[in-house]
């Protein structure tokens, strides 16, 4: 008899985009386990009066959300910014539960997203080398011949993810050894095995060019020598790129096809080492060459 899985809560972080948030909620409501899932919202406070009406529109919409086991809303009295909002919000909720699933207000989920995330959390919970579960995956050819529904990666994804309390507690948000790390070419090259942009983004954080929580989260995974589990078919599509986006301005060069299979049985990969072909193509996604090609393709598509 199959063991019944205790469903994990979903946390959604939102700011001022009511329309994209509605798409996120409506997609999540179509998941088979929605009615059994506790949902937590963290609505960030407005930066200035220019954002006040948009933030209030989001909060008005949140009060109407139904279709879940429970809905709990936290309205920030001040503007935390995405990094502080996520770090404090996840920490608050994960203390009450052994694991959480996290979304932002511009992510559309497949109908089997909750099923996949909950089963993956259960399947890998005793693997201390697994740092997090990603709902997102890129599209590349090596995945077509992969015999499992998941694969290992050296880079976590912040586009729909999940983790356990004990893994979240290991994150060093201060990155105390940054000054020695960034001068060590061997270590920065190791970090960049998950994508050539990783060490650069971490450097930009300390230079004040970004305020990313995710790059510090990624660094902690690297430092501990752990992996992230990715699905072969993406359960997430990011619709948040555009002029009104706070963190994702421009074209989405990492767009991926959403899993429409309605598959609820997963053949999890229990390997302790990465598939080399997948790892190579995964890293290429974040290469400067691939980024340039994708951006050129987007330009040509718009002008054709």
C-alpha positions in Angstrom: 0.0 0.0 0.0 1.4 3.4 -1.0 2.2 5.7 1.8 0.1 8.8 1.9 2.0 12.0 1.4 1.4 15.0 3.7 1.0 17.9 1.4 3.3 20.9 1.9 2.2 24.5 2.0 2.7 26.8 -0.9 4.0 30.3 -0.3 3.4 33.0 -2.9 5.3 36.3 -2.9 3.7 39.2 -4.6 4.1 43.0 -5.1 2.2 45.1 -7.6 1.2 43.0 -10.6 -2.4 41.9 -10.1 -2.9 40.5 -13.6 0.1 38.2 -13.7 -0.8 37.1 -10.1 -4.2 36.1 -11.2 -2.8 33.9 -13.9 -0.5 32.3 -11.3 -3.5 31.6 -9.0 -5.8 30.4 -11.7 -3.2 27.9 -12.9 -2.6 26.7 -9.3 -6.3 26.2 -8.7 -6.4 23.7 -11.6 -3.9 21.4 -9.7 -5.4 18.2 -8.4 -4.2 18.9 -4.9 -5.2 22.5 -4.7 -8.2 21.9 -2.4 -5.9 20.1 0.1 -3.1 22.7 0.1 -2.5 25.5 2.6 -1.6 28.7 0.8 0.4 31.6 2.2 0.7 35.1 0.6 3.3 37.7 1.4 2.3 41.0 -0.1 5.2 43.5 -0.1 4.5 47.1 0.9 4.7 49.8 -1.8 8.0 51.7 -2.5 6.3 55.0 -3.2 2.9 56.5 -3.8 3.3 55.7 -7.5 2.9 51.9 -6.6 0.3 52.4 -3.9 -2.8 51.8 -6.0 -1.3 48.7 -7.8 -0.3 47.2 -4.4 -3.8 47.9 -3.1 -5.3 46.2 -6.2 -3.2 43.1 -5.5 -4.4 43.0 -1.9 -8.0 43.4 -2.8 -7.6 40.5 -5.2 -5.9 38.3 -2.5 -9.0 38.7 -0.3 -11.1 37.0 -3.0 -8.8 34.0 -3.5 -10.5 30.6 -2.9 -10.0 27.0 -4.0 -7.5 26.0 -1.4 -7.6 24.3 2.0 -6.7 27.7 3.7 -5.5 31.1 2.6 -3.3 33.2 4.9 -2.3 36.7 3.9 0.5 38.8 5.3 0.5 42.4 4.1 3.8 44.1 4.7 3.5 47.5 6.3 6.7 48.7 4.5 8.6 47.7 1.3 10.8 44.8 2.2 12.1 44.2 -1.4 12.0 40.8 -2.9 15.1 39.4 -1.1 14.1 40.3 2.4 10.4 39.4 1.7 11.4 35.9 0.6 14.1 35.2 3.2 11.9 36.3 6.1 8.7 34.8 4.7 10.1 31.4 3.9 11.9 31.3 7.3 8.6 32.1 9.1 6.6 29.4 7.4 9.2 26.7 7.2 9.6 26.8 11.0 6.0 25.6 11.2 6.5 22.8 8.6 9.3 20.5 7.5 9.2 21.7 3.9 7.6 24.4 1.7 6.9 25.1 -1.9 7.5 28.6 -3.2 6.2 30.7 -6.1 6.3 34.3 -7.2 3.5 36.2 -8.8 4.6 35.7 -12.4 4.8 31.9 -12.6 2.2 29.7 -14.3 2.2 26.1 -13.1 1.3 22.9 -14.9 -1.7 20.9 -13.6 0.7 18.3 -12.0 3.0 20.9 -10.4 1.8 20.2 -6.8 1.8 16.5 -7.3 5.4 16.6 -8.6 6.7 18.9 -6.0 5.2 17.0 -3.1 6.3 13.6 -4.3 9.8 14.9 -5.0 10.0 16.4 -1.5 9.0 13.1 -0.1 11.2 11.0 -2.3 14.4 13.0 -1.7 13.9 14.1 1.9 16.6 11.7 3.2 19.1 12.7 0.5 21.2 15.2 2.4 23.0 16.1 -0.8 19.8 17.4 -2.4 19.5 21.1 -1.6 16.2 21.9 -3.3 13.6 20.8 -5.9 13.0 22.9 -9.0 9.7 23.1 -10.8 11.2 24.7 -13.8 13.4 23.2 -16.5 14.8 24.4 -19.7 14.3 22.5 -23.0 17.4 20.8 -24.4 18.1 17.7 -26.5 19.9 15.6 -23.8 16.6 15.4 -21.8 14.8 13.5 -24.7 16.8 10.4 -24.1 16.9 10.6 -20.3 15.1 7.6 -18.9 14.0 9.3 -15.7 11.6 12.2 -15.0 14.2 14.1 -13.0 17.9 15.0 -13.2 20.6 16.5 -11.0 22.0 20.0 -11.5 24.7 22.2 -9.8 22.4 25.2 -9.9 19.1 25.8 -8.1 16.2 27.5 -9.7 14.1 30.3 -8.1 11.3 29.8 -10.7 9.0 27.6 -8.6 11.0 25.6 -6.0 10.8 23.7 -2.8 13.1 22.9 0.0 13.2 21.4 3.5 13.7 23.1 6.8 17.1 21.6 7.5 18.4 22.6 4.1 17.1 26.2 4.3 18.8 26.5 7.7 22.2 25.9 6.2 22.2 29.0 4.0 24.8 31.7 4.9 23.1 34.8 3.7 26.1 37.0 4.5 28.6 34.8 2.5 31.2 35.6 5.0 34.1 34.2 3.0 33.2 36.1 -0.2 36.4 38.3 -0.3 38.7 35.2 -0.4 36.4 33.2 -2.6 36.1 35.8 -5.4 39.9 36.0 -5.7 40.3 32.2 -6.0 40.0 31.3 -9.7 39.7 27.6 -9.0 36.7 28.1 -6.7 35.0 30.6 -9.0 35.4 28.1 -11.9 33.9 25.4 -9.8 30.9 27.6 -8.9 30.5 28.4 -12.6 30.0 24.8 -13.5 26.3 25.6 -13.0 26.5 28.5 -15.4 29.2 31.0 -16.4 27.1 33.9 -14.9 27.1 32.6 -11.3 30.3 34.1 -9.9 29.6 37.3 -11.8 26.2 37.7 -10.2 27.6 37.1 -6.8 30.2 39.8 -7.4 27.5 42.1 -8.6 25.6 41.5 -5.4 28.5 42.7 -3.3 29.1 45.6 -5.6 25.5 46.7 -5.1 24.5 46.0 -8.7 21.8 43.6 -7.7 19.9 42.6 -4.5 19.5 39.0 -5.3 18.7 36.5 -2.6 18.9 33.6 -5.1 22.6 34.1 -5.9 23.5 33.8 -2.3 21.2 30.7 -2.0 23.0 29.3 -5.1 26.4 29.9 -3.5 25.4 28.0 -0.4 24.4 25.0 -2.5 27.8 25.1 -4.3 29.8 25.6 -1.0 28.1 22.5 0.5 28.6 20.4 -2.6 24.9 19.7 -3.1 22.5 19.3 -6.0 19.1 20.6 -7.1 16.6 18.2 -8.6 15.0 19.3 -11.9 12.1 17.9 -13.8 12.7 16.7 -17.4 9.4 18.4 -18.4 9.0 21.9 -16.9 6.1 22.4 -14.5 6.7 26.2 -14.6 6.5 28.9 -17.1 7.6 32.4 -16.3 5.3 35.1 -17.7 6.9 38.0 -15.8 9.3 39.4 -18.4 8.4 42.9 -19.6 8.6 46.6 -18.9 6.6 46.4 -15.7 8.7 43.7 -14.2 10.9 44.6 -11.3 13.6 41.9 -11.8 13.0 40.3 -15.2 13.1 43.1 -17.7 13.5 42.2 -21.4 12.9 39.0 -23.2 12.7 35.6 -21.5 15.5 33.7 -23.2 14.9 30.7 -20.8 11.3 30.2 -21.9 10.2 26.5 -21.7 7.3 24.4 -22.8 4.9 23.7 -19.9 4.2 20.0 -19.1 0.7 19.2 -20.4 1.0 15.5 -19.9 -1.1 15.3 -16.6 1.3 12.6 -15.5 1.2 12.0 -11.8 3.6 9.0 -11.6 7.3 9.9 -11.6 10.4 7.8 -12.2 12.8 9.7 -10.0 16.5 9.6 -10.7 18.4 8.4 -7.7 21.8 8.9 -9.1 24.4 10.5 -6.9 26.4 11.9 -9.9 25.2 14.1 -12.8 24.4 12.9 -16.3 27.4 14.5 -18.2 25.4 15.3 -21.4 22.6 17.0 -19.4 25.1 18.9 -17.3 27.0 20.1 -20.4 23.8 21.3 -22.1 22.4 22.8 -18.9 25.5 24.9 -18.4 25.4 26.0 -22.1 21.9 27.6 -21.5 23.7 30.2 -19.3 26.6 30.8 -21.7 27.2 34.2 -23.3 27.0 32.5 -26.7 23.6 31.0 -26.1 22.3 34.3 -24.5 23.4 36.2 -27.6 21.8 33.7 -30.0 18.5 33.7 -28.1 18.4 37.5 -28.0 19.1 37.7 -31.7 16.4 35.2 -32.4 13.9 37.2 -30.4 14.8 40.4 -32.2 14.4 38.7 -35.6 11.1 37.2 -34.5 9.8 40.6 -33.6 10.9 42.3 -36.8 9.9 39.5 -39.2 
